[in-house]
Amino acid sequence: MNARRCDIAILGGGLAGGLIALALARYRPDLSLLIVEQDTRLGGNHVWSFFETDADPEATELLRPMLAATWTHYNVHFPRHSRKLHTNYSAMTSERFDAVLREALRPEAILSGQAVKACSETEVMLGDGTLVSAGGVIDTRGLRNVSHLTGGWQKFVGRKFRLKAPHGLERPIVMDATVEQVDGYRFMYALPFADDIVFLEDTYYSDDSTLDRPLIERRIDAYLAARGWEVEELINEEYGVLPVVAGGDFAKFWRDGGDETARAGSRAGLFHSLTSYSVPDAVRFALALAHHDAFDGASLKAFSEKWAKGHWENQSYYRMLSALLFGGAYPEERLRILERFYTLNPQLIERFYSGRSTRFDKFRILAGIPPIPIPRALGTITGLGRQPAPLNFSGV
Ligand SMILES: Cc1cc2nc3c(=O)[nH]c(=O)nc-3n(C[C@H](O)[C@H](O)[C@H](O)COP(=O)(O)OP(=O)(O)OC[C@H]3O[C@@H](n4cnc5c(N)ncnc54)[C@H](O)[C@@H]3O)c2cc1C
């Protein structure tokens, strides 16, 4: 049997695992790392976006080399209003993520194309039979079972195109909800990476996790055609089905499938309950861990569990909003809720995305929430009325 040793083994080289490795390499170069990823590329196949106000200066600094683009404004479009907002918006790509990590880490710290079979607080068994002994193990292998939680789904297909002529988009469109409303709340999302390159994502806030990729690809084609954009080349496609969490039993979620190791990323529930986005939480956790002082398996586990519980508690307001969206509102009413949200103060919107809403923000978001009648909203909030369903993933 092959054997390896390291101070910290990071299981999964996706967003959370990669950022933990990067932060440790920067702040704790004395520690030997091993990041184990089943795919050949670190970071999978993603365009990850976030608002610069989601991250504090130290986090922004860590992410900067991974950025493929930054824009100073973005647009939203709804049937009743359009708006241009002035907030820096950035996108990272998996290609850059992989390249930056390979440059920052020692070659022996990356084991890609190798799956983890089993793990404990201090040991990892790999698919080829190698046994890794580590001072501490942290599991970031992506979301596991969410059936102990309730809510709905944010699902999407994103396609990056090279067009035959410039598209004329000056800035991202973070929501274009003027499109036909089907399968819950639907919007298109557009990122102009270059004059002739655009990333288009068709997104749904749906009760159902089924993703009909060919159908959504045809809707993206229709969006292109409606704008007179002719495609030279399809560069890439990605898709996702992400939970929007409205409630549930965090302790069961944490224990499900065993709780033998420390955990981070979506596996630890570290994402925004309503937007499902996890870049801000992934970078915050990575930096907090790198500044922590104990890296043995038991300390890492205690640290990550405490952090994840704290995150769950801090997200209670956003879970209540998810409950209103998926329980209080009927699918066809979701558009009006988002449309109204985007009339609010830009700083309130920034704080909402970064999960740092103030008390006044929370009141303001709820005050006069249309179009849910107050008795129905109260029924959902008190648990006596319409509730979101358990999150049963039915597959892509
Ligand atoms: C297509 C897509 C786009 C998204 N866009 C955004 C966005 O713009 N902004 C945002 O904030 N969030 C976005 N998200 C949501 C969230 O940020 C991502 O899902 C994020 O990648 C989650 O990070 P993670 O590290 O928890 O999981 P992942 O990034 O999925 O990483 C888990 C890694 O573990 C590996 N793995 C799994 N099992 C094993 C095993 N047995 N052995 C070894 N390795 C294993 C996987 O291959 C994967 O690389 C997006 C999600 C998707 C799917």
PDBQT file of the ligand as one rigid body, heavy atoms in Angstrom, charges set to zero:
ROOT
HETATM    1  C1  LIG A 401     -22.382  26.034 -12.655  1.00  0.00    +0.000 C 
HETATM    2  C2  LIG A 401     -22.414  26.751 -11.334  1.00  0.00    +0.000 A 
HETATM    3  C3  LIG A 401     -22.221  28.125 -11.286  1.00  0.00    +0.000 A 
HETATM    4  C4  LIG A 401     -22.232  28.791 -10.059  1.00  0.00    +0.000 A 
HETATM    5  N1  LIG A 401     -22.050  30.143 -10.054  1.00  0.00    +0.000 NA
HETATM    6  C5  LIG A 401     -21.928  30.771  -8.872  1.00  0.00    +0.000 A 
HETATM    7  C6  LIG A 401     -21.620  32.144  -8.829  1.00  0.00    +0.000 A 
HETATM    8  O1  LIG A 401     -21.555  32.807  -9.869  1.00  0.00    +0.000 OA
HETATM    9  N2  LIG A 401     -21.409  32.734  -7.619  1.00  0.00    +0.000 N 
HETATM   10  C7  LIG A 401     -21.493  32.020  -6.457  1.00  0.00    +0.000 A 
HETATM   11  O2  LIG A 401     -21.239  32.579  -5.382  1.00  0.00    +0.000 OA
HETATM   12  N3  LIG A 401     -21.863  30.740  -6.473  1.00  0.00    +0.000 NA
HETATM   13  C8  LIG A 401     -22.074  30.089  -7.643  1.00  0.00    +0.000 A 
HETATM   14  N4  LIG A 401     -22.386  28.774  -7.650  1.00  0.00    +0.000 N 
HETATM   15  C9  LIG A 401     -22.710  28.126  -6.381  1.00  0.00    +0.000 C 
HETATM   16  C10 LIG A 401     -21.455  27.693  -5.592  1.00  0.00    +0.000 C 
HETATM   17  O3  LIG A 401     -20.598  28.789  -5.400  1.00  0.00    +0.000 OA
HETATM   18  C11 LIG A 401     -20.678  26.619  -6.304  1.00  0.00    +0.000 C 
HETATM   19  O4  LIG A 401     -21.480  25.479  -6.401  1.00  0.00    +0.000 OA
HETATM   20  C12 LIG A 401     -19.353  26.295  -5.617  1.00  0.00    +0.000 C 
HETATM   21  O5  LIG A 401     -18.546  25.680  -6.564  1.00  0.00    +0.000 OA
HETATM   22  C13 LIG A 401     -19.521  25.417  -4.390  1.00  0.00    +0.000 C 
HETATM   23  O6  LIG A 401     -18.251  25.233  -3.839  1.00  0.00    +0.000 OA
HETATM   24  P1  LIG A 401     -17.813  23.912  -3.085  1.00  0.00    +0.000 P 
HETATM   25  O7  LIG A 401     -16.353  23.979  -2.920  1.00  0.00    +0.000 OA
HETATM   26  O8  LIG A 401     -18.673  23.671  -1.922  1.00  0.00    +0.000 OA
HETATM   27  O9  LIG A 401     -18.163  22.732  -4.110  1.00  0.00    +0.000 OA
HETATM   28  P2  LIG A 401     -17.494  22.433  -5.510  1.00  0.00    +0.000 P 
HETATM   29  O10 LIG A 401     -16.945  23.667  -6.107  1.00  0.00    +0.000 OA
HETATM   30  O11 LIG A 401     -18.500  21.645  -6.283  1.00  0.00    +0.000 OA
HETATM   31  O12 LIG A 401     -16.254  21.509  -5.130  1.00  0.00    +0.000 OA
HETATM   32  C14 LIG A 401     -16.367  20.180  -4.719  1.00  0.00    +0.000 C 
HETATM   33  C15 LIG A 401     -15.205  19.428  -5.357  1.00  0.00    +0.000 C 
HETATM   34  O13 LIG A 401     -15.074  18.136  -4.755  1.00  0.00    +0.000 OA
HETATM   35  C16 LIG A 401     -14.733  17.207  -5.763  1.00  0.00    +0.000 C 
HETATM   36  N5  LIG A 401     -15.089  15.883  -5.298  1.00  0.00    +0.000 N 
HETATM   37  C17 LIG A 401     -16.344  15.374  -5.062  1.00  0.00    +0.000 A 
HETATM   38  N6  LIG A 401     -16.244  14.106  -4.621  1.00  0.00    +0.000 NA
HETATM   39  C18 LIG A 401     -14.911  13.808  -4.568  1.00  0.00    +0.000 A 
HETATM   40  C19 LIG A 401     -14.176  12.645  -4.193  1.00  0.00    +0.000 A 
HETATM   41  N7  LIG A 401     -14.797  11.534  -3.763  1.00  0.00    +0.000 N 
HETATM   42  N8  LIG A 401     -12.839  12.689  -4.254  1.00  0.00    +0.000 NA
HETATM   43  C20 LIG A 401     -12.178  13.822  -4.668  1.00  0.00    +0.000 A 
HETATM   44  N9  LIG A 401     -12.830  14.936  -5.046  1.00  0.00    +0.000 NA
HETATM   45  C21 LIG A 401     -14.180  14.928  -4.991  1.00  0.00    +0.000 A 
HETATM   46  C22 LIG A 401     -15.563  17.677  -6.963  1.00  0.00    +0.000 C 
HETATM   47  O14 LIG A 401     -15.063  17.159  -8.183  1.00  0.00    +0.000 OA
HETATM   48  C23 LIG A 401     -15.439  19.196  -6.843  1.00  0.00    +0.000 C 
HETATM   49  O15 LIG A 401     -14.340  19.702  -7.575  1.00  0.00    +0.000 OA
HETATM   50  C24 LIG A 401     -22.438  28.079  -8.859  1.00  0.00    +0.000 A 
HETATM   51  C25 LIG A 401     -22.671  26.695  -8.923  1.00  0.00    +0.000 A 
HETATM   52  C26 LIG A 401     -22.668  26.042 -10.141  1.00  0.00    +0.000 A 
HETATM   53  C27 LIG A 401     -22.923  24.548 -10.179  1.00  0.00    +0.000 C 
ENDROOT
TORSDOF 0
